[in-house]
């Protein structure tokens, strides 16, 4: 029994020693932490930052409002959430067809014109033509038909071979002047056709173009026996046919000079003489009566001749090279002048008809 009591006394003494050591260790740790905090405070006092004394508690999350307030600086949004630009209202489309048809531009006095130098008179006083200088075929883009524009036919050609035939819508008057413009990288021609129930006939082409990246134009006359125009093409190209009445083209009056094929109006009802001087490998000058017929003689079209005009009046000329011919025009109509090249020069001089000079 005495032994057991001794064991209890020894255990109690050991427990007291352990508790005392634990208390001493805790006190030492507390003093060390206080010293560290004090040193940090002293060090922070020498800077601009606020002294660190305690660790701030994390604030509770604020409730999310129903609508987030606007901020001065917008945060970067994902690409899918970017704000789309505001829709711009498009103007109402105009109805061009409701407007009056535009007036086609007045054609030039010469279809194929070229600048020419002014030459001094020849020493012998004999007539000579001025040669062309510089480009003889200055043209812009091939015009295309506008909405509501009548008497104008146009189109574009694709890569392959194609044929397109369409009926002619005639302006008022018995004579129709056609201004034709074409451009192609292959082949393109426009020819008149006569196509009725009892008659089908093809006529010579009005214009032909068969070289790459070229542009060409011509002015000519269409007669009423033509009913359709045929466009034949191979390769990319553009074409335009615009029709005019004789009162819409320039009048042949006084002295005129130019180059290439053209058509000029004769508006005088009394007979006139026209000195026609042309230089071309092949050229023609032809009078077409206001009735729309091409007379072989002054009376062949059926229109009455004015008094004093001989029955053998010269109404046309077909020549090669350089030539000068005097023609007589009995009444109003047009003069159709055709040359081989756009740069071929011509000179026309018109004066009242006084009859043939008497032989001396």
C-alpha positions in Angstrom: 0.0 0.0 0.0 2.8 2.4 0.8 4.2 1.6 -2.6 1.0 2.6 -4.4 0.8 5.9 -2.5 4.3 6.7 -3.5 3.5 6.2 -7.2 0.6 8.6 -7.0 2.7 11.3 -5.4 5.4 10.9 -8.1 2.8 11.1 -10.9 1.3 14.3 -9.4 4.7 15.9 -9.2 5.5 15.1 -12.9 2.2 16.5 -14.1 2.9 19.8 -12.2 6.3 20.1 -13.8 4.8 19.5 -17.3 2.1 22.1 -16.9 4.6 24.7 -15.7 6.8 24.1 -18.7 3.9 24.5 -21.1 2.9 27.8 -19.4 6.4 29.1 -19.8 6.5 28.1 -23.5 3.2 29.9 -24.2 4.4 33.0 -22.4 7.6 33.1 -24.5 5.7 32.7 -27.7 3.3 35.5 -26.8 6.2 37.8 -26.0 7.9 37.0 -29.3 4.8 37.7 -31.3 4.3 41.1 -29.6 7.9 42.0 -30.3 7.5 41.1 -34.0 4.3 43.2 -34.3 6.0 46.2 -32.6 9.0 46.0 -35.0 6.7 45.9 -38.0 4.9 49.0 -36.7 8.1 50.9 -36.2 9.3 50.0 -39.7 6.0 51.0 -41.3 6.0 54.3 -39.5 8.9 55.5 -41.8 6.8 54.9 -45.0 3.7 56.5 -46.6 1.6 53.4 -46.2 -0.8 53.1 -43.3 0.6 51.0 -40.4 -0.5 47.5 -40.4 -2.0 46.7 -37.0 -4.6 44.1 -37.6 -5.7 41.8 -40.4 -9.0 43.3 -41.8 -11.9 41.1 -41.8 -13.4 40.0 -45.2 -16.6 42.0 -45.8 -19.8 40.2 -46.6 -20.8 40.1 -50.2 -23.2 43.0 -51.1 -26.6 42.0 -52.6 -26.8 42.3 -56.4 -29.2 45.0 -57.4 -31.9 44.3 -60.0 -30.3 46.6 -62.6 -26.5 47.2 -62.4 -25.6 50.9 -62.2 -23.7 52.4 -65.2 -19.9 52.7 -64.7 -17.5 55.2 -66.0 -15.1 52.7 -67.5 -16.8 49.7 -69.3 -15.3 46.4 -68.7 -14.1 44.4 -71.8 -16.8 42.1 -73.0 -16.4 38.9 -74.8 -16.5 39.0 -78.6 -20.0 37.5 -78.7 -21.4 40.2 -76.3 -20.1 43.2 -78.1 -22.6 45.9 -78.8 -23.8 45.9 -82.4 -23.8 49.2 -84.3 -27.2 50.9 -84.6 -29.1 50.1 -87.7 -29.1 52.9 -90.3 -32.4 53.5 -92.0 -32.0 53.1 -95.8 -33.7 55.8 -98.0 -36.7 54.7 -99.8 -36.0 53.4 -103.3 -37.0 55.8 -106.1 -39.3 54.5 -108.7 -37.5 55.6 -111.9 -40.2 54.3 -114.2 -42.6 56.8 -112.8 -40.4 59.7 -113.9 -40.5 61.0 -117.4 -38.1 59.3 -119.8 -34.8 61.0 -120.0 -33.8 62.8 -123.2 -31.0 61.1 -125.0 -27.9 63.1 -125.6 -27.5 64.8 -128.9 -25.1 62.9 -131.2 -21.9 64.5 -132.4 -21.6 66.0 -135.8 -19.0 63.4 -136.8 -19.0 59.9 -135.5 -15.3 59.2 -135.8 -13.5 62.4 -135.3 -9.8 63.2 -134.9 -7.9 66.4 -134.1 -6.3 67.8 -137.3 -3.7 70.4 -137.7 -4.6 73.7 -139.5 -2.5 73.7 -142.7 -1.7 76.8 -144.6 -3.3 77.1 -148.1 -1.4 75.3 -150.8 0.7 77.4 -153.0 -1.1 76.3 -156.1 -4.5 77.0 -154.5 -5.9 73.5 -155.2 -8.1 71.8 -152.7 -6.4 69.3 -150.3 -7.7 67.5 -147.3 -6.0 67.8 -143.9 -4.6 64.5 -142.6 -5.7 63.1 -139.3 -3.3 63.4 -136.4 -3.4 61.7 -133.0 -6.0 59.1 -132.0 -8.9 59.1 -134.4 -11.4 57.2 -132.3 -11.8 58.7 -128.8 -14.7 57.1 -127.0 -15.7 56.5 -123.4 -17.6 53.4 -122.1 -20.3 51.9 -124.2 -23.6 53.5 -123.1 -26.2 51.3 -121.5 -30.0 51.9 -121.7 -31.4 53.8 -118.7 -34.7 53.1 -117.1 -37.6 54.6 -119.1 -35.3 55.4 -122.1 -36.9 54.6 -125.4 -35.3 53.9 -128.8 -32.1 52.7 -127.1 -31.1 49.0 -127.1 -28.0 47.7 -125.3 -26.6 44.6 -123.8 -23.5 42.6 -122.7 -22.1 39.4 -124.2 -20.6 36.5 -122.3 -17.6 34.2 -123.0 -19.2 31.9 -125.5 -20.9 32.3 -128.8 -24.3 33.9 -128.8 -27.0 35.4 -131.1 -29.6 37.8 -130.0 -32.4 39.2 -132.3 -34.9 41.9 -131.3 -37.5 43.9 -133.0 -36.9 47.6 -133.8 -39.0 50.2 -132.1 -39.0 53.2 -134.4 -39.1 56.9 -133.4 -41.4 59.2 -135.3 -40.4 60.1 -138.9 -39.7 58.1 -142.0 -35.9 58.3 -141.5 -34.1 56.8 -138.5 -30.4 57.5 -137.7 -28.7 54.8 -135.6 -25.7 55.6 -133.4 -24.0 52.2 -132.8 -21.2 51.6 -130.2 -19.5 48.3 -129.5 -16.6 46.9 -127.5 -15.3 43.3 -127.5 -12.4 41.1 -126.6 -13.5 38.6 -129.3 -15.9 39.1 -132.1 -19.1 41.2 -132.3 -21.3 42.3 -135.2 -24.8 43.9 -135.6 -26.8 43.4 -138.7 -30.3 44.4 -139.8 -32.9 41.7 -140.6 -36.2 41.7 -142.4 -38.5 39.1 -140.8 -42.2 39.0 -141.7 -44.7 36.2 -142.4 -43.9 36.2 -146.1 -40.3 37.6 -146.2 -37.1 36.8 -144.4 -33.9 38.4 -145.5 -30.5 39.1 -143.9 -28.7 42.4 -144.7 -25.0 43.5 -144.6 -23.7 44.2 -141.1 -23.9 47.8 -139.8 -20.8 47.3 -137.6 -18.2 44.6 -137.2 -15.4 44.3 -134.6 -13.1 41.3 -134.4 -10.0 42.3 -132.5 -9.1 42.1 -128.8 -9.8 45.0 -126.4 -11.1 47.3 -129.1 -13.8 50.0 -129.2 -15.7 51.1 -132.2 -18.6 53.3 -133.2 -20.5 54.3 -136.3 -23.5 56.3 -137.4 -25.7 55.0 -140.1 -29.3 55.1 -141.4 -32.0 52.4 -140.9 -34.8 52.1 -143.4 -38.3 50.9 -142.7 -37.8 47.6 -144.6 -35.6 46.5 -141.6 -37.7 44.9 -138.9 -35.1 43.4 -136.5 -31.5 43.8 -135.4 -29.3 40.7 -135.0 -26.4 40.8 -132.5 -23.8 38.0 -133.0 -20.9 37.7 -130.6 -18.1 35.5 -129.4 -16.4 36.5 -126.2 -17.0 39.2 -123.6 -18.3 42.5 -125.1 -20.8 45.3 -124.9 -23.1 46.9 -127.5 -25.4 49.9 -127.8 -27.8 51.0 -130.6 -29.5 54.4 -130.1 -32.0 55.7 -132.7 -32.6 59.3 -133.6 -34.9 61.2 -136.0 -33.4 63.5 -138.6 -34.4 66.6 -136.6 -32.1 65.4 -133.7 -28.8 65.3 -135.7 -26.6 68.1 -137.0 -27.5 69.9 -140.2 -25.3 70.0 -143.2 -24.8 73.7 -143.9 -21.9 75.8 -145.1 -18.5 74.1 -145.1 -17.9 71.2 -142.8 -14.8 69.0 -142.2 -14.4 65.7 -140.3 -13.3 62.1 -140.3 -15.0 58.8 -140.7 -18.5 57.7 -141.4 -21.4 60.0 -140.5 -24.9 61.1 -141.3 -25.9 64.8 -141.6 -29.4 66.3 -142.0 -30.5 68.3 -145.1 -33.3 70.5 -143.9 -33.7 72.8 -146.9 -36.6 72.1 -149.2 -35.0 73.9 -152.2 -32.3 72.2 -154.3 -28.7 72.5 -153.1 -25.3 71.4 -154.4 -22.7 69.7 -152.2 -19.1 69.5 -153.2 -18.0 66.2 -151.6 -14.2 65.7 -151.1 -13.2 62.4 -149.5 -10.0 60.5 -149.2 -10.5 56.8 -148.3 -9.6 53.4 -149.8 -13.4 53.0 -150.4 -16.1 55.5 -149.7 -19.6 56.5 -150.6 -21.9 59.5 -150.3 -25.6 58.9 -150.7 -28.7 61.1 -150.5 -31.8 59.6 -148.7 -35.1 61.4 -149.2 -37.2 62.6 -146.2 -39.8 60.0 -147.3 -37.4 57.3 -146.2 -36.6 56.0 -149.7 -33.2 55.9 -151.4 -33.8 57.4 -154.9 -31.6 56.3 -157.8 -32.8 59.4 -159.6 -34.4 62.5 -158.4 -37.9 61.2 -159.2 -37.5 57.5 -158.4 -38.8 57.9 -154.8 -42.1 59.4 -156.0 -41.7 62.8 -154.3 -42.2 65.8 -156.6 -39.1 67.6 -157.7 -38.8 71.4 -157.4 -38.9 73.3 -160.7 -35.5 73.8 -162.4 -33.9 70.6 -161.2 -32.7 68.4 -164.1 -33.8 64.8 -164.2 -30.2 63.6 -164.3 -29.2 65.2 -160.9 -26.3 63.3 -159.2 -27.6 62.0 -155.9 -24.8 59.6 -154.9 -21.1 58.8 -155.4 -19.2 55.5 -155.0 -15.4 56.0 -155.2 -12.0 54.7 -154.2 -9.0 56.7 -153.0 -9.2 60.5 -153.0 -11.9 62.0 -155.1 -14.0 65.2 -155.4 -17.6 64.9 -156.6 -20.5 67.4 -156.8 -23.9 66.1 -155.7 -27.3 67.6 -156.1 -29.9 67.2 -153.3 -33.4 68.1 -154.6 -35.2 68.4 -151.2 -34.9 67.7 -147.5 -33.4 64.4 -146.4 -30.1 63.2 -145.1 -26.6 62.6 -146.5 -25.1 59.2 -145.5 -21.3 59.3 -145.8 -19.3 56.1 -145.4 -15.5 55.7 -145.2 -13.3 52.7 -144.7 -11.5 54.0 -141.6 -12.4 56.3 -138.7 -9.3 58.5 -139.6 -10.3 59.0 -143.3 -10.8 62.8 -143.9 -13.6 64.5 -145.7 -14.8 68.0 -146.5 -18.3 69.1 -147.5 -19.3 72.4 -149.0 -23.0 73.2 -149.6 -24.5 76.1 -151.6 -27.8 76.8 -153.4 -28.2 74.9 -156.7 -27.8 77.3 -159.7 -27.9 74.8 -162.5 -25.0 73.6 -164.6 -22.7 76.3 -165.8 -23.1 77.2 -169.5 -20.3 76.2 -171.8 -18.3 79.1 -173.1 
